[in-house]
């Protein structure tokens, strides 16, 4: 074998991702009707040329297929993309649940599956992704109450659950999520009162509780947070506390 052919082989090998990662990408393609995507993949081409796939150091670190007409379910093998820091499947036609194997994505910092038709209760597997900073699952068909384990997401900056059918009281553990900057819970079926101790969320800038069934008093301590956005309309809060809040 000549030196030139050796160099060609080396360059080819250097650009390859693992078989597990490639198989996971192909599984996603097949399970979401890849042939009908707005921009499809040529499976005979190298993954580095596939739309939305970012590869660094032979590892898939980001997958962004937003608004690309994905139709179907997320395959369990998505959990084999263990080097992902970004998974963005916003505005597609995904159905079913978020697979529990997503818990394997320990490096994930951004998860956006908003504007799909996903269902089920809040995926408890998400609470294992402790590096997560941005969680957007708004406008789907999720339901049920939020787990106390939500507080495991210590690095979460944005939580957007709007436009689902979540219910029950907010877990009191939310006051432990001190990295939160934005919380959007509008248009769900949440009940109960705002947990005491929200003043501990010193980084919080936006809190949207619009269009739920919250009751009770609005904690005065929220004034101390100097929120840029605080939406509480279309709830059942005590009218006296609303007037008192507006007077501050």
C-alpha positions in Angstrom: 0.0 0.0 0.0 1.4 3.4 -1.0 1.8 6.3 1.4 -0.9 8.2 -0.5 -3.4 5.3 0.0 -2.5 5.1 3.7 -3.3 8.8 4.1 -6.6 8.4 2.3 -7.6 5.6 4.6 -6.5 7.6 7.7 -8.6 10.6 6.6 -11.6 8.5 6.0 -11.4 6.8 9.3 -10.8 10.1 11.1 -14.2 11.4 9.9 -16.2 8.5 11.0 -18.6 8.4 14.0 -19.2 5.2 16.0 -21.5 2.5 14.6 -23.8 3.1 17.6 -24.3 6.7 16.8 -24.7 6.2 13.1 -27.3 3.4 13.8 -29.2 5.8 16.1 -29.4 8.5 13.5 -30.6 6.0 10.9 -33.2 4.7 13.4 -34.5 8.2 13.8 -34.6 8.7 10.0 -36.6 5.5 9.5 -38.9 5.9 12.5 -39.9 9.5 11.5 -40.4 8.8 7.7 -37.1 10.4 6.7 -37.9 10.1 3.0 -40.6 12.7 3.5 -38.6 15.1 5.5 -38.4 18.6 4.1 -34.7 18.2 3.8 -33.9 14.5 3.8 -30.6 12.6 4.3 -28.8 10.5 1.7 -28.0 7.5 3.8 -25.2 6.5 1.3 -23.5 9.8 2.1 -21.3 10.5 5.2 -23.3 11.6 8.3 -21.2 14.8 8.4 -23.2 15.9 5.3 -26.6 15.1 6.8 -28.7 18.1 7.6 -28.7 19.1 11.2 -25.9 16.7 12.3 -22.9 18.4 14.0 -19.9 16.2 14.4 -16.8 17.2 16.4 -13.9 14.8 17.1 -15.8 11.8 15.6 -18.7 12.4 18.0 -22.3 13.7 17.2 -22.6 16.7 19.6 -25.7 18.3 18.1 -28.8 17.3 16.2 -31.1 20.0 15.0 -34.0 19.0 12.8 -36.5 21.7 13.7 -39.4 22.3 11.3 -38.3 19.4 9.0 -41.5 17.3 8.8 -40.5 14.5 11.1 -43.5 12.1 11.4 -43.5 9.3 13.9 -42.0 8.3 17.2 -38.6 9.0 18.7 -36.7 5.6 18.7 -35.2 4.3 21.9 -31.8 4.2 20.3 -31.7 8.0 20.5 -30.2 7.3 23.9 -27.1 6.0 22.1 -26.2 9.6 21.0 -24.5 10.0 24.4 -22.3 12.9 23.3 -25.2 15.2 22.4 -25.2 18.7 23.9 -28.1 19.9 21.7 -31.3 18.0 20.6 -33.7 20.2 18.7 -36.7 18.6 17.2 -39.0 21.7 17.5 -42.1 22.0 15.3 -42.5 18.6 13.7 -45.1 15.8 13.9 -43.6 13.6 16.5 -46.0 11.3 18.4 -45.8 8.9 21.3 -43.7 9.4 24.4 -40.1 10.6 25.0 -38.2 7.3 25.4 -36.7 6.6 28.8 -33.3 6.0 27.2 -33.0 9.7 26.8 -31.7 9.6 30.4 -28.4 8.4 28.9 -27.7 11.8 27.4 -25.8 13.0 30.3 -24.1 15.8 28.3 -27.3 17.3 27.0 -27.7 21.0 27.7 -30.6 21.9 25.3 -33.7 19.8 24.7 -36.4 21.2 22.5 -39.3 19.0 21.4 -41.9 21.8 21.4 -44.7 22.1 18.9 -45.2 18.3 18.3 -47.8 15.8 19.3 -45.9 14.0 22.1 -47.9 12.6 25.0 -47.6 10.9 28.4 -46.7 12.1 31.8 -43.6 14.3 32.5 -40.7 12.0 31.4 -39.0 11.2 34.7 -35.9 10.2 32.6 -35.3 13.9 32.0 -34.5 14.5 35.7 -31.3 12.4 35.2 -30.0 14.9 32.7 -28.3 17.1 35.3 -26.4 19.2 32.8 -29.6 20.4 31.1 -30.0 24.1 30.8 -32.9 24.6 28.5 -36.0 22.4 28.5 -38.7 23.3 26.0 -41.6 20.8 25.7 -44.3 23.3 25.2 -47.4 22.8 23.0 -47.6 19.0 23.1 -50.1 16.6 24.9 -48.3 15.9 28.1 -50.4 15.5 31.2 -50.3 14.6 34.9 -48.4 16.3 37.8 -44.8 17.3 37.9 -42.4 15.1 40.0 -40.5 16.5 42.9 -37.4 15.1 41.2 -37.7 18.0 38.8 -35.4 19.8 41.3 -32.5 17.4 40.2 -32.1 19.7 37.2 -29.9 22.1 39.2 -28.5 23.8 36.1 -31.8 24.4 34.4 -32.2 28.0 33.2 -35.4 27.8 31.2 -38.4 25.6 31.8 -41.1 25.9 29.2 -44.1 23.5 29.7 -46.8 25.8 28.3 -49.7 24.5 26.2 -50.0 21.0 27.7 -52.4 19.4 30.1 -50.2 19.2 33.2 -52.2 19.4 36.5 -51.8 19.3 40.2 -49.8 21.6 42.4 -46.3 22.8 41.6 -43.7 20.7 43.4 -42.3 22.6 46.4 -38.9 21.5 45.3 -39.0 24.0 42.5 -37.6 26.6 44.9 -34.4 24.6 44.9 -33.8 25.2 41.2 -31.7 28.3 41.8 -30.4 28.5 38.2 -33.8 29.2 36.8 -34.2 32.4 34.8 -37.4 31.7 32.9 -40.4 29.6 33.8 -43.4 29.3 31.4 -46.3 27.2 32.6 -49.2 28.9 30.8 -52.3 27.1 29.4 -52.2 24.0 31.6 -54.4 22.8 34.4 -52.2 23.5 37.4 -53.9 24.0 40.7 -52.9 24.9 44.3 -50.9 27.9 45.3 -47.5 29.2 44.4 -44.9 27.5 46.5 -43.4 29.5 49.4 -39.8 30.2 49.1 -39.7 31.4 45.5 -37.6 34.4 46.7 -34.7 31.9 46.7 -34.8 31.9 42.9 -32.7 35.1 42.7 -31.9 34.5 39.0 -35.5 34.3 38.0 -36.6 37.0 35.5 -39.7 35.6 33.8 -42.6 33.7 35.4 -45.7 33.0 33.3 -48.6 31.3 35.1 -51.3 32.5 32.7 -54.4 30.4 32.1 -54.3 27.8 34.8 -56.3 27.1 38.0 -53.9 28.4 40.6 -55.5 29.6 43.8 -54.6 31.2 47.1 -52.5 34.3 47.8 -49.7 35.6 45.6 -46.6 35.6 47.8 -45.4 39.2 48.5 -41.9 37.9 48.2 -42.2 37.7 44.5 -42.0 41.5 44.4 -38.4 41.2 45.7 -37.4 39.3 42.6 -37.9 42.3 40.3 -39.3 40.1 37.6 -39.2 41.4 34.0 -42.3 39.3 33.2 -44.9 38.1 35.7 -48.2 36.8 34.1 -51.0 35.6 36.4 -54.2 36.3 34.5 -56.9 33.7 34.0 -56.4 31.9 37.3 -58.3 31.9 40.6 -55.9 33.8 42.9 -57.2 35.7 45.8 -58.4 39.1 44.5 -57.0 40.9 47.6 -53.5 39.6 47.0 -53.7 40.7 43.3 -54.7 44.2 44.3 -51.9 44.3 47.0 -49.4 43.1 44.4 -50.4 45.8 41.9 -50.0 48.5 44.6 -46.4 47.6 45.2 
